[in-house]
Amino acid sequence: MGSKDDNLETSIPERVKALAAAKTAAERLKAEGKSMSAYGQEHSVAMEKVQDIIEQWPEAPKMTAAGVLEKYGPPNEATVTKLLWYRTGPWSRMELTSDEVVHNFPTPHVDYFTQYVSYRIPARSGSDIVEFDGSVLLDRTAGEIGSRCDHEAYNTLTLNLAVEIIEGRRTVQDARDLYAKTAAAFVMGRDAPYAESLLFTPGTDTADPDEATIATDMLEQKMEKVKDVFGAGETPR
């Protein structure tokens, strides 16, 4: 078996350099009054290229892509398997992928369409939300809550119920029961308000960068010590 150091992908100076770069980026964003960068939304992908991409996708994601493209227009970014939108409609970001994930609640289907809204996530809410629906995605640091399903209506339904759980207005079991009833109503063309629009207003300034547990001055001292010991040109393992 190799030693512990044999498994390290980067040298100590490289790790220190990466940490310094990340620290500088955090300071820059704070100075700009931002919690995150958003370079992706500065771009757009030609619809012809998008159509070529989704033509190779499985049938279910391809069908959803047609509707999303008609409603929201071309994405900001695209790869062979993913389309990405930023700050469109009520959504902070959307990701539509050709990769399908099997999900049995409330009936067997596949998940591949994720939509996020800006929402402050209380740390205590995680377990209840995961119990409610494993396809709810929580990002407390960025201040986003997302839902991954196969249709915008079901993502909307999921997020409406997740927020009511977080705010203490509905139990997990009550939310699961209402989800099943509402999803069935939507399919049958009956009134389904929880699936038709967000029943809460996405927030602003929802990021939660947490608290530093290593003092900045102490970290800087350790980084300088590493530079002194190893020097700029050495790469010890």
C-alpha positions in Angstrom: 0.0 0.0 0.0 1.2 3.5 -0.7 1.8 6.0 2.0 -0.7 8.7 2.9 1.3 11.3 1.0 1.3 9.1 -2.2 -2.4 9.7 -2.4 -2.2 13.5 -2.4 -3.0 15.0 -5.8 -1.3 18.3 -5.1 1.7 19.5 -3.2 1.6 21.6 0.0 2.6 24.8 -1.8 0.0 24.2 -4.5 -2.7 23.7 -1.8 -1.6 26.9 -0.1 -1.7 28.8 -3.4 -5.2 27.5 -4.1 -6.4 28.5 -0.6 -4.9 31.9 -1.0 -6.7 32.3 -4.4 -10.0 31.2 -2.9 -9.6 33.6 0.0 -8.9 36.5 -2.4 -12.0 35.7 -4.4 -14.1 35.7 -1.2 -12.7 39.1 -0.3 -13.4 40.5 -3.8 -17.0 39.3 -3.8 -17.6 40.8 -0.3 -16.2 44.1 -1.4 -18.6 44.0 -4.4 -21.5 43.3 -2.1 -22.1 39.9 -3.6 -22.4 36.4 -2.1 -21.6 34.7 -5.4 -20.5 35.4 -9.0 -22.7 34.9 -11.9 -20.6 34.7 -15.0 -22.9 32.2 -16.7 -25.8 34.5 -17.1 -23.7 36.8 -19.3 -23.8 34.3 -22.1 -26.4 32.7 -24.4 -26.4 29.7 -26.7 -27.8 29.8 -30.2 -31.1 27.9 -30.5 -29.8 25.9 -33.5 -27.0 24.5 -31.4 -29.5 23.7 -28.6 -31.8 21.8 -31.0 -28.8 19.8 -32.2 -27.9 18.8 -28.6 -31.4 17.7 -27.5 -32.0 15.8 -30.7 -29.8 13.1 -29.2 -31.5 13.0 -25.8 -33.9 10.4 -24.4 -37.5 11.0 -25.2 -38.7 12.3 -21.8 -36.0 15.0 -21.3 -36.3 15.9 -25.0 -40.1 16.5 -24.6 -39.5 18.7 -21.5 -36.7 20.6 -23.3 -39.1 21.6 -26.0 -41.5 23.1 -23.6 -38.9 24.9 -21.5 -37.2 26.4 -24.6 -40.5 27.7 -25.8 -41.3 29.3 -22.5 -37.9 30.6 -21.4 -35.9 30.8 -24.6 -32.4 29.5 -25.3 -30.2 28.7 -22.3 -27.2 30.6 -21.0 -25.0 27.6 -21.2 -25.1 24.2 -22.9 -23.1 21.0 -22.9 -23.8 17.6 -24.6 -25.9 16.6 -21.6 -27.0 19.8 -19.9 -28.8 23.1 -20.5 -28.5 25.8 -17.9 -30.5 29.0 -17.4 -29.8 31.8 -14.8 -32.2 34.4 -13.4 -35.2 33.6 -15.5 -38.8 34.0 -14.4 -39.0 33.3 -10.6 -36.0 30.9 -10.9 -32.5 31.7 -9.7 -31.2 28.9 -12.0 -32.5 25.9 -13.9 -30.7 22.8 -15.1 -32.2 20.4 -17.6 -30.1 17.3 -18.3 -30.4 14.2 -20.5 -29.3 12.1 -17.5 -32.4 10.5 -15.8 -32.7 9.5 -12.1 -35.3 7.0 -11.1 -37.7 8.4 -8.4 -40.7 6.4 -7.1 -42.5 9.2 -5.2 -45.4 9.6 -5.7 -45.3 7.2 -8.6 -42.4 5.8 -10.6 -40.9 8.3 -13.0 -37.5 9.9 -13.8 -36.0 13.2 -12.6 -33.9 15.3 -14.9 -35.2 18.9 -14.6 -34.0 21.0 -11.6 -35.2 24.5 -10.7 -34.0 26.6 -7.9 -35.3 29.7 -6.1 -33.5 32.1 -3.8 -34.6 31.2 -0.2 -32.9 31.3 3.1 -32.5 27.8 4.4 -32.6 27.3 8.2 -30.1 24.6 9.3 -32.6 22.8 11.3 -34.9 22.1 8.3 -32.7 19.7 6.5 -34.0 16.4 7.9 -37.7 17.2 7.5 -37.1 18.2 3.9 -35.2 15.1 3.0 -37.9 13.0 4.6 -40.6 14.8 2.6 -38.9 14.4 -0.8 -35.4 13.2 -1.6 -35.4 15.3 -4.8 -35.5 18.6 -2.9 -32.0 20.1 -3.0 -30.9 22.5 -0.3 -27.9 24.9 -0.6 -27.8 26.9 2.6 -24.5 28.6 1.7 -25.8 30.0 -1.6 -29.3 30.5 -0.2 -31.2 28.4 -2.7 -33.8 25.6 -2.5 -34.3 23.5 -5.6 -36.5 20.7 -6.8 -35.6 18.0 -9.4 -38.4 16.3 -11.2 -39.7 15.9 -14.8 -42.0 18.9 -15.1 -42.1 22.5 -13.9 -45.5 22.0 -12.3 -44.1 19.2 -10.1 -41.1 21.3 -9.1 -43.5 24.1 -8.2 -45.6 21.8 -6.2 -42.6 20.4 -4.4 -41.2 23.8 -3.5 -44.5 25.2 -2.3 -44.9 22.3 0.1 -41.2 22.3 1.2 -41.5 26.0 2.2 -44.6 25.3 4.2 -42.7 22.5 6.0 -39.8 24.8 6.7 -42.1 27.5 8.0 -43.9 25.0 10.3 -47.3 25.3 8.5 -47.4 21.7 7.4 -46.1 18.3 8.6 -44.0 16.0 6.4 -46.8 13.4 6.1 -49.4 16.1 5.4 -47.2 17.5 2.6 -46.6 14.0 1.1 -50.4 13.3 1.1 -51.2 16.7 -0.5 -48.4 16.2 -3.1 -49.9 12.9 -4.3 -53.4 14.4 -4.5 -52.3 17.5 -6.3 -50.1 15.7 -8.8 -53.1 13.4 -9.7 -55.4 16.4 -10.0 -52.8 18.2 -12.3 -52.6 15.2 -14.6 -56.4 15.0 -14.8 -56.7 18.7 -15.7 -58.4 19.6 -12.4 -57.6 22.7 -10.3 -54.1 22.2 -8.7 -53.1 25.6 -7.4 -50.0 24.3 -5.6 -48.7 23.1 -8.9 -49.6 26.2 -10.9 -47.5 28.9 -9.4 -45.2 29.6 -6.5 -47.3 30.5 -3.4 -44.4 32.3 -1.8 -42.1 35.1 -2.9 -38.5 34.0 -3.5 -36.2 36.0 -1.3 -33.2 38.4 -1.8 -30.0 38.3 0.1 -30.6 34.7 1.1 -27.1 33.4 1.2 -25.7 32.1 4.4 -21.8 32.1 4.3 -21.7 30.7 7.9 -19.0 31.7 10.4 -15.2 31.4 10.1 -13.7 28.9 12.5 -10.1 29.6 11.7 -8.9 33.1 12.4 -7.8 34.9 9.3 -4.5 36.2 10.9 -3.7 32.6 12.1 -4.3 31.2 8.6 -2.1 33.8 7.0 0.7 33.1 9.4 0.6 29.4 8.6 0.6 30.1 4.9 3.6 32.4 5.2 5.4 29.7 7.3 4.8 27.1 4.5 6.3 29.5 2.0 9.3 30.1 4.1 9.9 26.3 4.7 9.4 25.1 1.2 10.1 28.1 -1.0 8.3 29.2 -4.1 9.9 26.7 -6.5 9.8 23.4 -4.5 7.0 20.9 -4.7 7.3 18.5 -1.7 4.8 15.6 -1.5 
